[in-house]
Amino acid sequence: MSDHVKFLPPAAIPEGGAATWSVEDAERWRAAGPPAVFAPNAGSWVLWVLVFVSIVLVAWNEPEAAASGTGWEAHWEGYPEAVLTFSLPLAYRLAPWLTLVMSGLLGARLLVSWGGVPVDDTPARAGTLLLLALLAWTATGAWFRLRARRRQGALALAAAGERRVPVPEGLPGSHRLRGLPQLLSGSLLCLAGGGLLVWGAVAEAAAGTAHPYDPTGQQVIALLALAPGMPLLARGLSRQWAARRLHAGPQPVLVVGVRADSYDHSWLYPNAADTTGRPLIGFRDRFEDMAFTGRTLVGGAEERLRADHHDVNEYAEPYEALLYGVPREGAEVVMEFADFYGDTRIGVRIKAVPLLARRRHSLYGWQPAGTSYTLAQRAEREARRERQRASSSSSSSDSGGCGSSGDSCGSSCGSSCGGGCGGGD
């Protein structure tokens, strides 16, 4: 059961009004998104496979490492490239700006070292070319995603008009901590990886040539820490910047629709009235991202409230909400929506959520119910109980008759039917 009010009561609209996102404007916003071929979630899984293939090809005919302690170059040559290569799939998924930087650095390094690849080492050359192609693809995808953010941001601002409103107070605690888990975990992993590399380098330098030291163990463990650490750190920074941007000044405000896709994901719609609108962008719908303001919009008897401001099934149709901020991938937005508090008042709840690059959903067309979902469910349950009582009463009367097939001779039958049960003439 959902207690979300279909349309916002007039008291919920900020003074001066708020623009409604039309379906035409929303479709232009959708068209400004990045091409589907550069989808970050599916693309990151493809990258994992192809990056592994390229590394295998490069190392296919690699000569065995010389004895340990042959010098700094023998142990550390190519290590930065290895870190960037292993970090690339997760960076592509989490941080397009980091992907653009990493792709440029790694691509330039591979082009410089191309002359050192033996001409007769076909697997290594094939692996290097594959990796260069992957870098071109990731750089292009990251550029398209960053460009789409700018274009969609401009279109959303145009749809909202010139009006700007400060974000509401009483935001959930998770908003203040946005990005902190990724920032901390990424920082710890990067510090651990850097510490291991320093340890290996110092130990190798101190060992000298008489008793050489092999830092391969530190390098491998550091690689496993740095590969996820750098993308997580970038993700945390991006989310913190997005959350703080909401407090840089008054924000554009739009009236949008919100519809639940699953237990933990919901999607923005252009509005909650036009059935031709399509899902625009999704977000994780978590309890910790929601706050109860205690502000009452409307009060009164439940029957009247649910008739005048009917609630909806959030999985079947969108409900109306005020959106503060600029909707685009990676942005943080604040939403205000009306909800029933108990049975006698309608109040305001707030959500603060980051918008995701998620593309897949299970939402199809919808039709407005036009009536309270809660009252309809109650009426249906009451009708079901009435049918069950009627069925039970009918079954009881049928089984209680004297001539029923299941009766046996007994005192109750005899007393209720003017003669005995056995024939008594």
Residue pairs with C-beta under 8 A, 6 or more apart in sequence:
1 313
1 373
1 374
1 377
2 311
2 312
2 313
2 314
2 315
2 319
2 373
3 311
3 339
3 340
3 374
4 258
4 311
4 312
4 314
4 319
4 337
4 338
4 339
5 309
5 310
5 311
5 312
5 319
5 320
5 337
5 338
5 339
5 340
5 346
6 272
6 309
6 310
6 311
6 312
6 317
6 319
6 320
6 368
7 272
7 273
7 309
7 319
7 320
8 255
8 320
8 321
8 322
8 337
8 338
9 297
9 298
9 309
9 338
9 346
11 297
11 298
12 297
12 322
12 336
12 338
12 348
13 255
13 322
14 165
14 253
14 322
16 163
16 165
17 163
18 163
18 165
18 253
18 254
18 255
18 322
19 159
19 160
19 161
19 163
19 253
19 254
19 255
20 254
20 255
20 271
21 159
21 254
21 255
21 256
21 270
21 271
22 159
22 270
22 271
22 274
23 270
23 271
23 274
23 276
23 277
25 155
25 158
25 159
25 270
26 159
26 269
26 270
26 277
26 278
26 280
27 278
28 155
29 152
29 155
29 156
29 159
29 280
29 327
30 278
30 280
32 148
32 151
32 152
32 155
33 148
33 152
33 329
34 141
34 144
34 145
34 147
34 148
35 144
36 359
37 141
38 137
38 140
38 141
38 144
38 145
39 357
39 359
40 92
40 93
40 94
40 96
40 141
40 145
40 357
41 93
41 357
41 358
41 359
43 92
43 93
43 138
43 141
44 89
44 90
44 92
44 93
45 89
47 88
47 89
47 92
47 134
47 138
48 89
50 130
50 134
51 85
51 86
51 88
51 89
51 131
51 134
53 127
53 130
54 85
54 127
54 128
54 130
54 131
54 134
55 85
55 127
56 127
57 123
57 124
57 126
57 127
57 130
58 123
58 124
58 127
58 128
58 131
59 124
59 127
60 121
60 123
60 124
60 127
61 121
61 123
61 124
62 124
65 74
66 74
67 212
68 75
68 212
68 213
68 214
68 216
69 204
69 207
69 209
69 211
69 212
69 213
69 214
70 212
72 201
72 204
75 204
75 214
75 215
75 216
75 219
76 201
76 219
79 219
79 223
80 109
81 106
81 109
81 110
82 223
83 223
83 226
83 227
83 230
84 102
84 105
84 106
85 106
85 131
86 223
86 227
87 102
87 226
87 227
87 228
87 230
87 231
88 99
88 102
88 103
88 106
88 134
88 135
88 138
90 227
90 228
90 231
90 232
91 98
91 99
91 102
91 230
91 231
91 234
92 99
92 138
92 141
92 142
93 231
94 231
94 232
94 234
94 235
95 231
95 234
95 235
95 238
96 141
96 142
96 143
96 145
96 146
97 142
97 146
97 234
97 238
98 230
98 231
98 234
99 138
99 139
99 141
99 142
100 139
100 142
100 143
100 146
103 135
103 136
103 138
103 139
103 142
104 139
106 131
106 135
107 132
107 135
107 136
107 139
110 128
110 131
110 132
110 135
111 132
114 128
117 124
117 125
117 128
118 124
119 125
145 329
145 357
148 328
148 329
149 328
149 329
149 330
149 331
152 327
152 328
152 329
153 326
153 328
153 331
156 252
156 254
156 326
156 327
156 328
157 252
157 326
159 254
160 252
160 253
160 254
161 252
163 252
163 253
164 249
164 250
164 251
164 252
164 253
165 250
165 251
165 252
165 253
165 324
166 249
166 250
166 251
167 246
167 247
167 251
167 324
167 325
167 334
168 293
168 324
168 334
168 336
168 350
170 291
170 293
170 350
171 291
171 334
171 350
171 352
172 288
172 289
172 290
172 291
172 350
172 351
172 352
173 288
174 286
174 288
174 289
174 352
175 243
175 289
175 332
175 334
175 352
176 243
178 239
178 240
178 242
178 243
178 332
178 352
178 354
179 235
179 236
179 237
179 238
179 239
179 240
179 242
179 243
180 236
180 240
181 236
182 232
182 233
182 235
182 236
182 239
183 232
183 233
183 236
183 237
183 240
184 236
185 229
185 232
185 236
186 228
186 229
186 230
186 231
186 232
186 233
186 234
186 235
186 236
187 229
187 233
187 236
188 229
189 225
189 226
189 228
189 229
189 232
189 233
190 225
190 226
190 229
190 230
190 233
192 222
192 225
192 229
193 221
193 222
193 223
193 225
193 226
193 229
194 222
194 226
196 218
196 219
196 221
196 222
196 225
197 218
197 219
197 222
199 215
199 218
200 215
200 217
200 218
200 219
200 222
201 215
203 213
203 215
203 218
204 212
204 213
204 214
204 215
206 213
207 213
238 330
239 332
239 354
242 330
242 331
242 332
242 354
243 332
243 352
243 354
245 325
245 331
245 332
246 324
246 325
246 332
246 333
246 334
246 352
251 324
251 325
251 326
251 334
252 324
252 325
252 326
253 322
253 323
253 324
254 322
254 323
254 327
255 271
255 320
255 321
255 322
255 323
256 268
256 269
256 270
256 271
256 272
256 320
256 321
256 322
256 323
256 327
256 335
257 268
257 269
257 270
257 271
257 272
257 273
257 277
257 318
257 319
257 320
257 321
258 266
258 267
258 268
258 269
258 272
258 314
258 318
258 319
258 320
258 321
258 335
258 337
259 266
259 267
259 269
259 279
259 314
259 315
259 317
259 318
259 319
259 363
259 366
260 266
260 285
260 314
260 315
261 267
261 279
261 282
261 315
261 361
261 362
261 363
262 362
264 284
264 285
264 286
265 282
265 283
265 284
265 285
265 358
265 361
266 282
266 283
266 285
266 314
267 279
267 280
267 281
267 282
267 283
267 361
267 363
268 279
268 280
268 281
268 282
268 283
268 323
268 327
268 355
269 277
269 278
269 279
269 280
269 318
270 277
270 280
271 277
271 318
271 320
272 317
272 318
272 319
272 320
273 368
275 365
275 366
275 367
275 368
277 318
279 361
279 363
280 327
281 327
281 328
281 329
281 355
281 356
281 358
282 355
282 356
282 358
282 361
283 353
283 354
283 355
283 356
284 353
284 354
284 356
285 351
285 353
286 353
289 351
289 352
289 353
290 349
290 350
290 351
291 349
291 350
291 351
291 352
292 347
292 349
293 347
293 348
293 349
293 350
294 347
295 347
295 348
296 341
296 345
296 346
296 347
297 338
297 345
297 346
297 347
297 348
298 305
298 308
298 309
298 345
298 346
299 305
299 344
299 345
299 346
300 344
300 345
301 344
302 343
302 344
303 375
305 340
305 343
305 344
305 345
305 346
306 340
306 372
306 374
306 375
307 372
307 375
309 338
309 346
310 369
310 370
310 371
310 372
310 373
310 375
311 340
311 372
311 373
311 374
312 318
312 319
312 369
312 373
313 369
313 373
316 366
316 369
317 366
317 367
317 368
317 369
318 366
319 337
320 337
320 338
321 335
321 336
321 337
322 335
322 336
322 337
323 333
323 334
323 335
324 333
324 334
324 335
324 336
325 331
325 332
325 333
325 334
326 333
327 333
327 355
328 355
329 355
329 356
329 357
330 354
330 355
330 357
331 354
331 355
332 352
332 353
332 354
332 355
333 352
333 353
333 355
334 350
334 351
334 352
335 350
335 351
335 352
335 353
336 348
336 349
336 350
337 348
337 349
337 351
338 346
338 347
338 348
338 349
339 346
339 347
339 348
339 349
340 346
340 347
340 374
341 347
369 376
398 404
399 406
401 407
402 413
402 416
402 417
407 413
407 421
409 421
409 422
410 421
413 421
414 420
414 421
